[in-house]
Amino acid sequence: MKQTATKVFRKVIPNGIEISLERKSYQINYPASVWKEFPDIYRQNFADALAYSLTMHLCLNGHDKIIYNFPPPQFEPYFFKGMIYSLGETTLLGNGNVRTSDLLRLFYNRHLNIEFTGRPRYNRFKNLNRNTKNRAVIPFSFGKDSLLTFALSRELGIEPHAVFFREPKSPFENRHKRKLADRFFEEFSTNVEFFPVSAGRLRQTSGNWWGWDMVLTQYTLLLLPYLFGLRARYLFWAHEQSCNDFFCDTEGYMVNPVFEQSRNWLLTSNNLARQLGSNSVFASLLEPIHEIAIMKILHSRYPAIGKYQMSCFSEEDSAATKRWCGQCSKCARIYVFMLALGLDPKSVGFTENLLVERKQELYSLFKKETDKNGVYDQSGLGRDEQLLAFLMAYRLGAKGGLIKIFKKEYLSEAKSRERELREKFFGIHTTDTLTYELKSRLIKIYRDELSELS
């Protein structure tokens, strides 16, 4: 049977890149002040990489053959490796109906149906050394991690530039965060730039999750022109310590459910900047600490910023009208963390009690695996952090059906392991992505905030 080929074209346009396939075009537009600073000698290679990264998943989405009308991008091996190690996340989204080996075989075989045309392009490497301003570009979501990264940057004397990626298939999230951004600007005179990802319409086109696999790496690539336009010294992702954890699946594969957020991948991501002539540093200020510690520091040291937190997945219908849907595992996890730290969930917009017994399925601690759990919760890696959080919330007098279940089934374990759990989740761990200047000042802040809890 003859294969049907999907041809992908790309071109550099006055303010960015245009990607075309199947009689449709998707423009990636940058502010004029940003694009004009992005060196001409790198624009063609950048266009190749961007077009490939935003469409490579189509080989898994029912497209028999993909022909790219340009040479193989510099970053193709990089994205191939990232995709291989990110497949574990897709396995978890399959709720036990998908095996890692099946996905590996599918991607391995289908990727052979990708072809490139066009002459190889050999640009002489040139380090332009423009990234000298004490600024940081921050992928920004109003989650606890990006809010704390924003606050820490300001305290460290680094000017933050926040960018929110507006995905066309996330209408509820976009609407809520536009409102938060307007309020944020009024209070801090800081603009959160909304960057539309038009090619996001190509994600999940056949009812499955293909296209979201390498989304954070795509965002890293999309932000490269900003490093030049702002002459920013840093790109700060907000990846915490738990992003480095692995578990062994039923087939014996070691899986990191959030591989793109691991310190190893972040360190590797620095190569993206180097190959396009930038000397900016990619790092995570939050690498040394865990989620509940992030919550503590954000809301105790920077309460004015913390009140803007929105960490909900925003996928349930209830998210259309509520900042926190109350029906996803992310809502549940943040809710119990707040109670554990003596914070009022209403202060960030929660409107219902998530400790009632019918919410049990939202917590990985209670071993209820459902499609309402995110990939991290399904992995079971967050179980012990929730165990500690429930213990702390219980001691502070939290009420609800889940507290009763915790007291009956988990209190004894939590008490016997409390010292171990506190040392882990309120301790300070690896700092591999941080430069010495960042590390020394950050560790002092973390010790000041966490010493009495660890």
LOFI-909227 format. One record per residue (C-alpha): residue number from 1; residue in one letter; x, y, z. Coordinates in Angstrom, 3 decimals, padded with zeros to 6 digits. Example, Ala and Ser with C-alpha at 12.3 -4.5 7.8 and 13.67 -1.06 7.14 Angstrom:
2
ATOM   num   residuo         xx         yy         zz
ATOM     1         A    012.300   -004.500    007.800
ATOM     2         S    013.670   -001.060    007.140
//
This chain:
454
ATOM   num   residuo         xx         yy         zz
ATOM     1         M    000.000    000.000    000.000
ATOM     2         K    001.336    003.398   -000.965
ATOM     3         Q    002.045    005.679    001.982
ATOM     4         T    000.464    009.111    002.162
ATOM     5         A    003.137    011.737    002.815
ATOM     6         T    002.628    014.848    004.928
ATOM     7         K    004.982    017.601    003.809
ATOM     8         V    006.167    020.146    006.358
ATOM     9         F    007.557    023.518    005.269
ATOM    10         R    008.908    026.366    007.307
ATOM    11         K    010.135    029.864    006.540
ATOM    12         V    011.512    032.820    008.384
ATOM    13         I    009.028    035.708    008.446
ATOM    14         P    009.593    039.312    009.590
ATOM    15         N    008.905    038.609    013.285
ATOM    16         G    009.430    034.884    013.617
ATOM    17         I    008.740    031.551    011.969
ATOM    18         E    005.879    030.137    009.882
ATOM    19         I    005.239    026.369    009.766
ATOM    20         S    003.009    024.962    006.998
ATOM    21         L    001.506    021.529    006.432
ATOM    22         E   -001.720    020.159    005.006
ATOM    23         R   -002.777    023.560    003.607
ATOM    24         K   -002.591    025.187    007.041
ATOM    25         S   -000.032    027.578    008.433
ATOM    26         Y    001.000    028.281    012.018
ATOM    27         Q    002.932    031.418    012.823
ATOM    28         I    005.246    031.768    015.795
ATOM    29         N    005.533    035.523    016.249
ATOM    30         Y    007.894    037.390    018.569
ATOM    31         P    007.824    041.007    019.701
ATOM    32         A    009.762    043.031    017.134
ATOM    33         S    012.260    044.178    019.771
ATOM    34         V    013.076    040.533    020.570
ATOM    35         W    013.296    039.158    017.034
ATOM    36         K    015.520    041.908    015.665
ATOM    37         E    018.178    040.974    018.250
ATOM    38         F    018.146    037.301    017.264
ATOM    39         P    021.175    036.906    014.945
ATOM    40         D    020.441    036.289    011.271
ATOM    41         I    023.080    033.561    011.070
ATOM    42         Y    021.050    031.353    013.420
ATOM    43         R    017.522    031.958    012.167
ATOM    44         Q    017.423    029.228    009.529
ATOM    45         N    018.742    026.569    011.910
ATOM    46         F    016.331    027.797    014.558
ATOM    47         A    013.426    027.524    012.089
ATOM    48         D    014.446    023.944    011.235
ATOM    49         A    014.574    022.919    014.887
ATOM    50         L    011.317    024.616    015.801
ATOM    51         A    009.348    023.141    012.892
ATOM    52         Y    010.671    019.666    013.639
ATOM    53         S    010.098    019.810    017.405
ATOM    54         L    006.498    021.008    017.060
ATOM    55         T    005.524    018.354    014.507
ATOM    56         M    007.679    015.261    015.125
ATOM    57         H    004.878    013.615    017.126
ATOM    58         L    002.723    013.470    013.997
ATOM    59         C    004.551    010.304    012.936
ATOM    60         L    002.714    008.691    015.885
ATOM    61         N   -000.602    010.357    015.217
ATOM    62         G   -001.766    008.560    012.081
ATOM    63         H    000.521    010.273    009.555
ATOM    64         D    002.099    007.548    007.414
ATOM    65         K    005.114    009.541    006.327
ATOM    66         I    006.462    012.999    007.141
ATOM    67         I    008.750    014.820    004.723
ATOM    68         Y    010.478    017.938    006.018
ATOM    69         N    011.447    020.418    003.343
ATOM    70         F    014.756    021.219    005.047
ATOM    71         P    017.892    019.376    006.200
ATOM    72         P    018.018    017.422    009.503
ATOM    73         P    018.070    019.975    012.352
ATOM    74         Q    021.115    020.265    014.577
ATOM    75         F    018.937    019.259    017.498
ATOM    76         E    017.290    016.160    016.011
ATOM    77         P    019.325    013.637    018.114
ATOM    78         Y    018.618    015.753    021.190
ATOM    79         F    014.847    015.579    020.661
ATOM    80         F    015.007    011.874    019.836
ATOM    81         K    016.710    011.120    023.156
ATOM    82         G    014.293    013.342    025.060
ATOM    83         M    011.314    011.625    023.472
ATOM    84         I    012.610    008.150    024.341
ATOM    85         Y    012.976    009.020    028.015
ATOM    86         S    009.674    010.909    028.130
ATOM    87         L    007.580    007.951    026.923
ATOM    88         G    007.137    006.784    030.505
ATOM    89         E    004.821    009.725    031.066
ATOM    90         T    002.626    008.578    028.181
ATOM    91         T    002.607    005.066    029.641
ATOM    92         L    001.181    006.407    032.897
ATOM    93         L   -001.466    008.389    031.028
ATOM    94         G   -002.624    005.075    029.565
ATOM    95         N   -003.894    003.989    033.007
ATOM    96         G   -002.396    000.518    032.742
ATOM    97         N   -003.545   -000.077    029.149
ATOM    98         V   -000.225    000.872    027.551
ATOM    99         R    003.216   -000.699    028.024
ATOM   100         T    006.534    001.110    027.789
ATOM   101         S    007.901   -001.499    025.373
ATOM   102         D    004.951   -000.929    023.022
ATOM   103         L    005.590    002.813    022.948
ATOM   104         L    009.312    002.375    022.404
ATOM   105         R    008.702    000.051    019.475
ATOM   106         L    006.066    002.377    018.027
ATOM   107         F    008.278    005.462    018.198
ATOM   108         Y    011.389    003.608    017.010
ATOM   109         N    009.599    002.218    013.964
ATOM   110         R    007.459    005.212    013.085
ATOM   111         H    010.373    007.631    013.342
ATOM   112         L    011.934    005.811    010.392
ATOM   113         N    009.090    007.264    008.310
ATOM   114         I    010.481    010.759    008.778
ATOM   115         E    012.557    012.152    005.913
ATOM   116         F    014.448    015.395    005.408
ATOM   117         T    015.229    017.124    002.125
ATOM   118         G    017.364    020.104    001.277
ATOM   119         R    021.073    020.710    001.347
ATOM   120         P    022.951    020.546    004.645
ATOM   121         R    023.589    023.958    006.145
ATOM   122         Y    026.984    024.593    007.701
ATOM   123         N    027.101    027.767    009.712
ATOM   124         R    030.345    028.636    011.412
ATOM   125         F    029.848    028.617    015.161
ATOM   126         K    029.990    032.077    016.589
ATOM   127         N    029.547    032.938    020.252
ATOM   128         L    028.113    036.416    020.188
ATOM   129         N    028.486    036.824    023.952
ATOM   130         R    025.507    039.122    024.162
ATOM   131         N    023.848    037.593    027.204
ATOM   132         T    025.440    039.834    029.791
ATOM   133         K    022.504    041.546    031.509
ATOM   134         N    021.589    040.357    035.005
ATOM   135         R    018.175    039.192    033.801
ATOM   136         A    016.344    035.888    033.763
ATOM   137         V    013.711    034.598    031.366
ATOM   138         I    011.217    032.528    033.386
ATOM   139         P    008.620    030.177    031.870
ATOM   140         F    005.724    031.290    034.064
ATOM   141         S    002.487    029.532    034.959
ATOM   142         F    001.385    031.049    038.315
ATOM   143         G    002.122    027.669    039.893
ATOM   144         K    004.010    027.612    043.179
ATOM   145         D    007.287    026.790    041.435
ATOM   146         S    007.355    029.638    038.934
ATOM   147         L    006.049    032.113    041.524
ATOM   148         L    008.843    031.214    043.942
ATOM   149         T    011.405    031.376    041.120
ATOM   150         F    010.119    034.861    040.271
ATOM   151         A    010.327    035.963    043.920
ATOM   152         L    013.800    034.489    044.472
ATOM   153         S    015.102    036.145    041.294
ATOM   154         R    014.023    039.534    042.566
ATOM   155         E    015.622    038.930    045.967
ATOM   156         L    018.846    037.849    044.284
ATOM   157         G    018.875    041.087    042.293
ATOM   158         I    018.118    039.363    038.988
ATOM   159         E    015.483    041.063    036.844
ATOM   160         P    012.798    038.469    035.950
ATOM   161         H    010.993    038.393    032.610
ATOM   162         A    007.959    036.102    032.895
ATOM   163         V    006.535    034.327    029.832
ATOM   164         F    003.304    032.303    029.892
ATOM   165         F    002.737    029.955    026.950
ATOM   166         R   -000.855    030.239    025.792
ATOM   167         E   -001.846    026.852    024.414
ATOM   168         P   -004.928    026.833    022.153
ATOM   169         K   -006.216    023.611    023.755
ATOM   170         S   -006.161    024.994    027.319
ATOM   171         P   -008.967    027.596    027.305
ATOM   172         F   -009.853    027.369    031.011
ATOM   173         E   -006.265    027.824    032.125
ATOM   174         N   -005.702    030.725    029.718
ATOM   175         R   -008.771    032.559    030.972
ATOM   176         H   -007.922    032.262    034.678
ATOM   177         K   -004.300    033.183    034.189
ATOM   178         R   -005.115    036.235    032.105
ATOM   179         K   -007.104    037.533    035.095
ATOM   180         L   -004.268    036.723    037.488
ATOM   181         A   -001.755    038.412    035.185
ATOM   182         D   -003.816    041.611    035.111
ATOM   183         R   -003.950    041.709    038.908
ATOM   184         F   -000.252    040.813    039.131
ATOM   185         F    000.618    043.764    036.918
ATOM   186         E   -001.495    046.149    038.990
ATOM   187         E    000.283    045.115    042.196
ATOM   188         F    003.879    044.645    041.025
ATOM   189         S    004.031    046.656    037.776
ATOM   190         T    005.419    043.479    036.222
ATOM   191         N    004.048    042.241    032.931
ATOM   192         V    003.523    038.534    032.359
ATOM   193         E    003.959    038.138    028.614
ATOM   194         F    001.430    035.780    027.005
ATOM   195         F    003.084    033.923    024.142
ATOM   196         P    000.588    032.172    021.813
ATOM   197         V    001.691    028.728    020.607
ATOM   198         S   -000.406    028.452    017.455
ATOM   199         A    001.127    025.087    016.491
ATOM   200         G   -000.320    023.716    019.724
ATOM   201         R   -003.414    022.902    017.647
ATOM   202         L   -001.403    019.981    016.289
ATOM   203         R   -001.247    018.331    019.705
ATOM   204         Q   -003.560    015.467    020.615
ATOM   205         T   -005.157    015.440    017.171
ATOM   206         S   -006.390    011.846    017.301
ATOM   207         G   -007.722    011.731    020.847
ATOM   208         N   -004.483    010.639    022.523
ATOM   209         W   -001.723    012.602    024.249
ATOM   210         W    000.871    012.679    021.459
ATOM   211         G    002.287    016.157    021.104
ATOM   212         W    002.568    016.985    024.795
ATOM   213         D    005.532    014.653    025.318
ATOM   214         M    008.297    017.208    024.748
ATOM   215         V    006.330    020.359    025.426
ATOM   216         L    008.743    021.870    027.971
ATOM   217         T    011.693    021.341    025.644
ATOM   218         Q    009.704    023.037    022.896
ATOM   219         Y    009.173    025.967    025.263
ATOM   220         T    012.914    026.113    025.931
ATOM   221         L    013.530    026.341    022.199
ATOM   222         L    010.831    028.990    021.784
ATOM   223         L    012.475    031.130    024.462
ATOM   224         L    015.912    031.253    022.840
ATOM   225         P    015.221    034.500    020.923
ATOM   226         Y    014.273    036.119    024.239
ATOM   227         L    017.736    035.390    025.607
ATOM   228         F    019.163    037.509    022.792
ATOM   229         G    016.419    040.125    022.787
ATOM   230         L    016.759    040.744    026.536
ATOM   231         R    020.459    039.882    026.687
ATOM   232         A    019.457    037.683    029.620
ATOM   233         R    022.142    035.858    031.542
ATOM   234         Y    019.756    033.117    032.722
ATOM   235         L    016.823    030.972    031.749
ATOM   236         F    015.255    029.737    034.987
ATOM   237         W    013.078    026.656    034.808
ATOM   238         A    011.303    025.872    038.086
ATOM   239         H    012.079    022.167    038.543
ATOM   240         E    012.132    020.909    042.121
ATOM   241         Q    014.107    018.030    043.648
ATOM   242         S    011.358    015.417    043.191
ATOM   243         C    011.668    015.810    039.407
ATOM   244         N    014.797    013.643    039.579
ATOM   245         D    013.060    010.561    040.981
ATOM   246         F    012.614    007.284    039.093
ATOM   247         F    010.527    004.182    039.646
ATOM   248         C    010.630    000.743    038.050
ATOM   249         D    007.562   -000.120    035.966
ATOM   250         T    005.995   -003.564    035.553
ATOM   251         E    008.305   -004.374    032.631
ATOM   252         G    011.472   -003.411    034.458
ATOM   253         Y    012.003   -000.028    032.771
ATOM   254         M    013.303    002.786    034.953
ATOM   255         V    010.837    005.635    034.443
ATOM   256         N    010.967    009.282    035.395
ATOM   257         P    007.362    010.510    034.974
ATOM   258         V    008.561    014.097    034.482
ATOM   259         F    011.874    013.488    032.686
ATOM   260         E    011.899    016.902    031.004
ATOM   261         Q    012.056    018.463    034.464
ATOM   262         S    015.015    016.410    035.696
ATOM   263         R    018.312    018.104    036.450
ATOM   264         N    020.083    015.869    033.928
ATOM   265         W    017.836    017.054    031.103
ATOM   266         L    018.122    020.668    032.223
ATOM   267         L    021.903    020.418    032.178
ATOM   268         T    021.701    018.868    028.696
ATOM   269         S    019.366    021.667    027.587
ATOM   270         N    022.192    024.166    027.967
ATOM   271         N    023.466    022.780    024.652
ATOM   272         L    020.513    024.396    022.899
ATOM   273         A    021.819    027.822    023.826
ATOM   274         R    025.428    026.985    023.032
ATOM   275         Q    024.653    025.798    019.501
ATOM   276         L    022.918    029.064    018.715
ATOM   277         G    025.715    031.248    020.035
ATOM   278         S    024.301    032.096    023.464
ATOM   279         N    026.240    031.903    026.697
ATOM   280         S    023.122    032.052    028.889
ATOM   281         V    022.870    029.590    031.767
ATOM   282         F    019.858    027.273    032.074
ATOM   283         A    019.225    026.435    035.738
ATOM   284         S    016.567    025.770    038.355
ATOM   285         L    016.666    027.802    041.553
ATOM   286         L    014.407    025.165    043.110
ATOM   287         E    016.528    022.104    042.346
ATOM   288         P    017.669    021.597    045.983
ATOM   289         I    014.186    021.469    047.577
ATOM   290         H    010.925    019.518    047.479
ATOM   291         E    007.357    020.652    046.806
ATOM   292         I    006.161    021.136    050.366
ATOM   293         A    009.312    023.148    051.117
ATOM   294         I    008.571    025.331    048.085
ATOM   295         M    005.089    025.977    049.460
ATOM   296         K    006.507    026.931    052.843
ATOM   297         I    009.067    029.391    051.477
ATOM   298         L    006.679    030.957    048.962
ATOM   299         H    003.912    031.665    051.438
ATOM   300         S    006.023    032.606    054.460
ATOM   301         R    008.725    034.698    052.794
ATOM   302         Y    006.750    036.116    049.847
ATOM   303         P    003.038    036.065    050.835
ATOM   304         A    002.135    038.947    048.498
ATOM   305         I    003.328    036.843    045.557
ATOM   306         G    002.101    033.533    046.968
ATOM   307         K   -001.542    034.611    046.963
ATOM   308         Y   -001.535    034.436    043.148
ATOM   309         Q   -000.870    030.694    043.146
ATOM   310         M   -002.866    028.533    040.736
ATOM   311         S   -001.580    024.982    040.310
ATOM   312         C   -004.737    023.283    039.022
ATOM   313         F   -004.586    021.144    035.865
ATOM   314         S   -007.664    023.105    034.612
ATOM   315         E   -008.954    020.197    032.527
ATOM   316         E   -012.253    019.453    034.285
ATOM   317         D   -015.433    021.334    033.314
ATOM   318         S   -015.560    022.840    036.795
ATOM   319         A   -012.344    024.712    035.972
ATOM   320         A   -014.330    026.909    033.578
ATOM   321         T   -015.621    028.956    036.491
ATOM   322         K   -013.228    028.099    039.336
ATOM   323         R   -009.534    028.807    039.776
ATOM   324         W   -009.185    025.386    041.424
ATOM   325         C   -011.376    022.685    039.909
ATOM   326         G   -011.308    020.567    043.102
ATOM   327         Q   -011.389    017.410    040.983
ATOM   328         C   -007.740    016.765    040.104
ATOM   329         S   -004.798    015.375    042.033
ATOM   330         K   -002.892    018.664    041.767
ATOM   331         C   -005.656    020.499    043.625
ATOM   332         A   -005.708    017.824    046.316
ATOM   333         R   -001.945    017.803    046.800
ATOM   334         I   -001.687    021.583    047.134
ATOM   335         Y   -004.707    021.656    049.472
ATOM   336         V   -003.195    019.261    052.019
ATOM   337         F    000.215    020.966    051.754
ATOM   338         M   -001.411    024.264    052.722
ATOM   339         L   -003.135    022.699    055.720
ATOM   340         A    000.118    021.036    056.754
ATOM   341         L    001.828    024.439    056.800
ATOM   342         G   -000.981    026.161    058.685
ATOM   343         L   -002.147    028.113    055.633
ATOM   344         D   -005.756    028.840    054.743
ATOM   345         P   -006.574    027.305    051.319
ATOM   346         K   -009.153    030.046    050.796
ATOM   347         S   -006.312    032.579    050.623
ATOM   348         V   -005.420    031.281    047.151
ATOM   349         G   -008.978    030.703    045.980
ATOM   350         F   -010.023    027.218    047.116
ATOM   351         T   -013.783    027.075    047.614
ATOM   352         E   -014.411    023.537    048.899
ATOM   353         N   -013.122    021.052    051.450
ATOM   354         L   -010.866    018.511    049.729
ATOM   355         L   -010.548    016.330    052.819
ATOM   356         V   -014.045    014.872    052.530
ATOM   357         E   -014.030    011.123    051.949
ATOM   358         R   -015.333    011.301    048.378
ATOM   359         K   -012.088    013.064    047.389
ATOM   360         Q   -009.995    010.054    048.399
ATOM   361         E   -009.277    009.098    044.792
ATOM   362         L   -007.380    012.349    044.266
ATOM   363         Y   -004.573    011.454    046.700
ATOM   364         S   -001.782    009.040    045.818
ATOM   365         L   -001.382    008.244    049.528
ATOM   366         F   -004.642    006.309    049.505
ATOM   367         K   -003.689    004.144    046.489
ATOM   368         K   -006.740    004.999    044.417
ATOM   369         E   -005.459    004.947    040.827
ATOM   370         T   -007.899    006.772    038.556
ATOM   371         D   -007.760    009.000    035.499
ATOM   372         K   -008.047    011.990    037.832
ATOM   373         N   -004.440    011.457    038.933
ATOM   374         G   -001.657    013.238    037.108
ATOM   375         V    001.318    011.229    035.898
ATOM   376         Y    003.428    012.058    038.946
ATOM   377         D    000.672    010.954    041.313
ATOM   378         Q    000.080    007.751    039.372
ATOM   379         S    003.760    006.878    039.690
ATOM   380         G    003.455    006.728    043.471
ATOM   381         L    006.589    008.844    043.891
ATOM   382         G    004.703    011.548    045.803
ATOM   383         R    003.200    009.147    048.331
ATOM   384         D    005.658    009.805    051.198
ATOM   385         E    005.435    013.587    050.863
ATOM   386         Q    001.670    013.320    051.252
ATOM   387         L    002.166    011.021    054.252
ATOM   388         L    004.163    013.768    055.979
ATOM   389         A    001.696    016.460    054.935
ATOM   390         F   -001.265    014.545    056.376
ATOM   391         L    000.633    014.050    059.641
ATOM   392         M    001.339    017.771    059.911
ATOM   393         A   -002.238    018.700    058.967
ATOM   394         Y   -003.602    016.188    061.512
ATOM   395         R   -001.467    017.722    064.286
ATOM   396         L   -002.731    021.182    063.391
ATOM   397         G   -006.332    020.022    063.823
ATOM   398         A   -007.448    019.570    060.213
ATOM   399         K   -010.894    017.936    059.951
ATOM   400         G   -012.511    015.670    057.392
ATOM   401         G   -013.198    012.088    056.432
ATOM   402         L   -009.716    011.646    054.988
ATOM   403         I   -008.108    012.707    058.255
ATOM   404         K   -010.048    009.906    059.946
ATOM   405         I   -008.811    007.401    057.368
ATOM   406         F   -005.271    008.712    057.775
ATOM   407         K   -005.449    008.386    061.556
ATOM   408         K   -006.698    004.810    061.318
ATOM   409         E   -004.467    003.475    058.537
ATOM   410         Y   -001.358    005.677    058.258
ATOM   411         L   -000.735    007.588    061.504
ATOM   412         S    001.461    004.906    063.020
ATOM   413         E    003.707    004.747    059.937
ATOM   414         A    003.905    008.523    059.686
ATOM   415         K    005.008    008.904    063.309
ATOM   416         S    007.624    006.162    063.060
ATOM   417         R    009.123    007.724    059.916
ATOM   418         E    008.707    011.399    060.781
ATOM   419         R    012.385    012.210    061.215
ATOM   420         E    013.292    010.548    057.916
ATOM   421         L    010.454    012.299    056.094
ATOM   422         R    011.281    015.737    057.487
ATOM   423         E    014.955    015.400    056.594
ATOM   424         K    014.023    014.483    053.038
ATOM   425         F    011.192    016.874    052.284
ATOM   426         F    012.439    019.903    054.234
ATOM   427         G    016.110    019.196    053.569
ATOM   428         I    018.449    020.757    051.007
ATOM   429         H    019.704    018.448    048.275
ATOM   430         T    021.612    018.581    044.968
ATOM   431         T    022.571    021.884    043.330
ATOM   432         D    024.029    020.652    040.030
ATOM   433         T    022.325    023.217    037.759
ATOM   434         L    023.283    026.225    039.882
ATOM   435         T    026.358    028.399    039.398
ATOM   436         Y    028.414    029.100    042.499
ATOM   437         E    027.104    032.670    042.806
ATOM   438         L    023.494    031.472    042.733
ATOM   439         K    024.089    028.467    044.974
ATOM   440         S    025.701    030.230    047.926
ATOM   441         R    022.981    032.870    048.292
ATOM   442         L    020.104    030.457    047.706
ATOM   443         I    021.279    027.916    050.249
ATOM   444         K    021.339    030.630    052.917
ATOM   445         I    017.708    031.531    052.138
ATOM   446         Y    016.657    027.889    052.238
ATOM   447         R    018.394    027.237    055.535
ATOM   448         D    016.809    030.302    057.087
ATOM   449         E    013.340    029.162    056.016
ATOM   450         L    013.569    025.398    056.541
ATOM   451         S    015.932    024.734    059.449
ATOM   452         E    013.201    024.483    062.072
ATOM   453         L    011.162    022.046    059.946
ATOM   454         S    013.888    019.605    058.870
//
